[in-house]
Amino acid sequence: MQLNIRTERLLLRDFLESDQPALHRLYMLPETIRYNPSGYPKNEDATRQLVHGWAKQVTAPRREDYTAAIIHQQDNTFLGIISLDLGPEKYRKGEVWYKLLPSCWGKGFATEALKGIMSFGFRQLQLHRIESGCSIHNTGSWKVMEKAGMTREGVKRRVLPLEDGWHDAYVYGILENEYQ
């Protein structure tokens, strides 16, 4: 199933090979890596391999990940990335994560993208649960989850290995009957 979600201002679509330079620039910004345990990509080729893998998702027999480029509809610019990664079919759940350019922070784009991917997960994929998490210090990220209707369900202690040591993480979730 191809991913092509339109919200008020955004298009969430499958990655294209041509998205690699914009994604690499995003991944190389210290602000976007601050709370990401994956850190920086080793080089542009590593980013190219990521994009190539995501672009191939469309043809997978059973798609496990819906990793999308976040595009501003008005001027077709790349704003970031969002992904809905599926668990085993029996559990009907997915985990969402996202990363946007710092110039897009505080403008509602992350919340809009998250609501868009959650709508897709619940309506098209018939998921029962969508979950996410972030460092307890990543205020912007957990506020996005709350604005999108997710509930803080707990804290995982010292689970994120970040540059400045181990961080606790908030765990968020939303169930199909809670989604509006």
C-alpha positions in Angstrom: 0.0 0.0 0.0 1.4 3.4 -1.0 1.5 6.2 1.5 0.0 9.5 0.3 -1.7 11.3 3.2 -2.9 14.9 2.8 -3.6 17.1 5.8 -4.5 20.8 5.8 -0.9 21.9 5.0 1.1 18.7 4.6 1.7 15.8 2.3 3.0 12.6 4.0 4.4 10.5 1.2 6.7 7.6 0.6 10.4 8.5 0.4 11.9 9.0 -3.1 15.6 8.6 -3.8 15.7 12.3 -4.6 14.8 13.0 -0.9 18.3 11.9 0.3 20.1 15.3 0.3 17.3 16.9 2.3 17.1 14.0 4.8 20.9 14.1 5.2 20.9 17.8 6.0 18.1 17.1 8.6 20.1 14.2 10.2 23.3 16.3 10.4 21.7 19.1 12.6 22.8 18.9 16.2 19.3 20.0 17.3 17.6 17.1 15.6 20.1 14.5 17.0 20.1 15.8 20.6 17.5 13.2 21.8 18.0 10.5 19.1 20.0 7.4 20.3 20.9 6.6 16.6 23.1 9.7 16.4 24.5 11.1 13.2 24.7 9.0 10.0 28.3 7.9 9.2 28.2 9.6 5.8 25.9 10.5 2.9 26.0 6.9 1.7 24.5 5.7 5.0 21.7 8.2 4.5 21.3 7.1 0.9 20.9 3.5 2.1 18.2 4.5 4.6 16.3 6.3 1.9 16.7 3.4 -0.5 15.3 1.0 2.0 12.4 3.2 2.8 11.6 3.7 -0.9 11.5 -0.1 -1.4 8.9 -0.5 1.4 6.2 0.2 -1.1 6.8 -3.1 -2.9 7.1 -5.3 0.2 4.7 -8.2 0.3 3.7 -7.2 3.9 4.7 -3.7 4.6 6.0 -3.3 8.2 7.0 0.3 8.1 5.4 3.4 6.7 8.3 5.9 6.7 7.2 9.1 5.1 8.7 12.4 4.0 6.8 15.4 5.4 6.3 17.8 2.5 4.7 21.3 2.7 1.9 21.3 0.1 2.2 25.0 -0.6 5.8 25.0 -1.9 6.6 21.3 -2.0 9.5 21.7 0.5 10.9 18.9 2.7 10.1 19.6 6.4 11.0 16.3 8.0 10.2 12.6 8.5 7.6 10.6 10.2 7.2 6.8 10.5 4.6 4.3 11.6 6.4 1.0 12.3 4.1 -2.0 12.7 4.4 -4.8 15.2 3.2 -8.4 14.8 -0.2 -8.5 13.1 -1.8 -10.2 16.0 -1.4 -7.2 18.2 -2.6 -4.6 15.6 -0.2 -1.9 17.0 2.3 0.5 15.6 5.0 2.8 16.9 5.4 6.3 15.6 8.4 8.5 15.5 9.2 11.8 13.8 11.8 14.4 13.2 11.4 17.9 11.7 13.7 20.7 10.7 14.2 23.2 13.6 12.9 26.0 11.4 9.5 24.1 11.5 9.3 23.7 15.2 6.5 25.5 17.1 4.3 25.8 14.0 2.1 22.8 14.5 3.6 20.8 11.7 4.6 17.9 13.9 1.2 17.6 15.5 -0.5 17.8 12.1 1.8 15.1 10.7 1.3 12.9 13.8 -2.5 13.2 13.6 -2.3 12.4 9.8 -0.3 9.2 10.3 -2.5 8.2 13.3 -5.6 8.6 11.1 -4.0 6.4 8.5 -3.1 3.8 11.1 -6.5 3.6 12.7 -8.7 4.0 9.6 -6.7 2.3 6.8 -4.6 -0.2 8.7 -7.2 -0.9 11.3 -4.7 -0.7 14.2 -5.8 -1.2 17.8 -3.0 0.9 19.4 -0.4 3.4 18.4 2.4 4.2 20.8 5.5 6.4 20.9 8.1 7.7 23.4 10.8 10.3 23.9 13.3 11.5 26.5 11.6 13.1 29.4 13.8 16.2 28.6 12.4 16.4 25.0 9.6 18.8 25.9 8.7 19.6 22.3 8.2 16.0 21.4 6.0 15.0 24.3 3.9 18.1 23.9 3.3 17.1 20.3 2.1 13.7 21.4 -0.2 15.2 24.0 -1.6 17.7 21.5 -2.3 14.8 19.1 -4.4 13.1 21.7 -1.9 10.5 23.1 -1.8 9.7 26.8 1.3 9.5 28.9 1.3 5.9 30.2 4.5 5.8 32.1 8.3 6.2 32.3 11.0 3.8 31.2 14.0 4.4 33.4 17.4 5.0 31.8 16.5 3.5 28.5 17.9 6.0 26.0 21.7 6.1 25.5 22.3 9.7 24.4 25.4 11.7 24.1 25.2 13.0 27.7 24.3 9.7 29.3 21.3 7.5 29.9 17.9 9.2 29.8 14.5 8.2 31.1 11.8 8.1 28.5 8.1 8.9 28.6 5.8 6.3 27.0 2.7 7.5 25.2 -0.2 5.6 23.6 -3.6 6.0 22.1 -6.2 3.3 21.4 -8.5 3.1 18.4 -11.6 3.9 20.5 -9.8 7.1 21.9 -8.9 8.4 18.5 -11.1 11.1 17.1 
